[in-house]
Amino acid sequence: RPATVKRTLQPPHRRMSSNGRSRCSKTFKCWKPFMLKQPVMTAQAVAEFLGREFPQINGIYAVEAVGPFNSRVRCFFNQAYLRPGETISGPTMMGLADVSLYVTILANIGPVASAATTNLTFNFLRKPERADLIAECRLLKLGKSLAVGEVAIRSDGLTDLVVHATGTYSIPPQTAPVKPLPKPQPEAPAPTNAGLLR
């Protein structure tokens, strides 16, 4: 009786052969979700970096979690964020989306303070509650010079989306290492006229 083959999660293009080994079609690249790149900065490290580089936002946001190409950021409720109609203003939610994109990118590439926004698009879906706002960001692309992501913002404790945003960040090129100056060559001794006077 053949031994029982333990079935594991496989990409759609992979099949189990008769000997129990997984084989992959040559026309597809193997998808391995367990090989996702881990973030290079923790949530605490990103929060400390923000507090050091952007002290003006201390007490406004909290980095709750970071992961491979994703993050969760909280914006604490404040009466100063309300606009006429007793709702949280649009610029407050736009700032939260921008910060969450920045946090996600830094967590996955390191403390690059000069990364800058190049595009942001917002869809305001419903009126937010008078509560904290939770932004969940997911990167769609993380390249050497550009990062593209989307942000879903909800009122704390609710599941309905308040804002959906997409954005693009420009990632500056890494600074090339400074090359050491060449060592000065010893000067050749100056010719003398002693032999010409004989």
N, C-alpha and C positions, 0 to 999 in steps of 0.2 A: 504494500500500500504506500503510495507516495506521501512524503511528509507534507504537512499542512503549510502552505505558503502564507506568510503574514503580509497582508495587503496594506500598503501605506499610501499617503496622499501623493499623487503623481500629477504632473502637468497633463493636459488633455492629449498631447501627441505621444506620450510614453505608454508603452504596453509591457505587460509582464510576459516573459517568454516561458516556455515549458519547463525550464530548469529553475524558475523562480527569480531569475535575474531581470532587472529592468533594462530595456533597450530604448534607444532614442533614435528617431528618424533623422536622417542627415539634412532634411530640408528645413528643420526648425532648430532654434537655439534652446538649449535646455533651460527651463525655468526652475530656479531653486529659491523659494521664498526664505529659506533659513539662512541664505547667504547675503541678506541685505546688510549694507554697510551700517555699522553702529555709529551714533553721533560721537563727535570728538570732544564735545563739551557737555557737562551735566546741566540740569536745570539751575542748580545753585551757582555754578560757574558763570552761566549766562546772566543770571540775575545780578551777581556781583560785578560783572563787566558793565552792564547797563547802569548800575548805580554809580560806577566810577566815571564812565564816559558821558552819561546823560543824567546828572544829578537832579535836573529839573523835573524828571518823571518819577522820582522816588515817591512811593505811597500811592501812585495812580494805578500801576500795573503789578501783577504778580505772575511770574513764570511758574506754572504748576507742573508741567511735564514736558519733556522733549524725547523724541525717538528718531528712528531712521526716517528722515524726510517728513517729519510731522512734529507738531507741538500743540500745547494748550496754554492759553494766556487768559488771565482774568483781569477785567477792569472794574475797580471798586466803584460802587454807586456813590454819587455826590450830588447834592442839590444844585451845585453850580453847573452841572451838565444839562439841566432841564431847559427846554425852550417853551415858548407859548403853546399851550395844549397839554402841558404836564407830561411831556414825553422827552426822552433822551435825544439830544441834538445829533444831527447827522455828522458834524465834524468829530464828535466824540467817538462814534462808531468807526469812522474812517481812520482816525488815529489808532484805534485798537487793531484794525486789520493791518495797517502798515507795520505796527510794532510786532505783531505776531509773525508776519512774513520775515521781518528782520531777525527775530529770535530763532526761527526755524533754520534760516540760512546760516547764522553764526554757529548754531549747535552742530551743523554738519560740515562746515568748512573751517571753523576756528574763529578767533577774535579778530575779524577784519572790520575795523570801525568805519572805514571809508566806503563800504558797500552802500549803494544809493538807489533810491526808487527811480525807475524810468517810466512806469505806467501803472495806473490803478483804475479799475473799473468796478462800479458798485451797482447792486440791485437791492433796493430797500423793499422788503417784502411785507412787513407788518410792523405795527407800533410796538416798541419794546416796553417791557414792564419797568416799574420803578424798582430796579434790583440790579445786582451785579451783572455784567455782561461776560459771557464765556466765548472766546474765539478758538476754534480748532482749525489749524492750518495744515495743509498738505502740499508738498512740493510736487509739481508735475514734471519739472525738468531742473536738473542741477548741473550746469556746464561749467566751463572754465571762466567764461566771461558773462554769462547770463543765467539767472534763475527765475523760473516761472512757477507760481503757486496759486492756490485758491484758499479762501478763508470762509468758514461758516460761523456766523455769530448768532448766539441764542441768549435769551434771558436765563439767568441762573435758575435751575430747577425745571425748566420747560424744554420741550423737544422741538417745537416749531421754530423754523429759521426766521430770524429777524433781518439779517443782511447776508447776501452772498457776494463775495468780492473775488476778483482775480487781479494779480499784479505781477510785474516784472521788475527784477532788481539787476543792476549792473554790478558785477564783481570786478574790482580792479585787478590788473595783473600783479602777480607777486614780484616783489622787488628783487632784482638780480643781485647776487652777492657781489660785494665790492672787491675788485681784483687788487691785489697788493701791487704797489709801485715797483717797477723793476729796480734791482740793485744797481747803484752807480758803478760803472766800470772804472778801474784804476787808470789814471791818466798816464800816457806814455811819457817817459822822461824827455825833457826839452833837449834838443841837440846843442852841443857846445861848439865853440869855435877854436878849441884848443888845438885840434889837428890841423887847422888851416893856417895857423901862425908859424908852423915849422918851416 
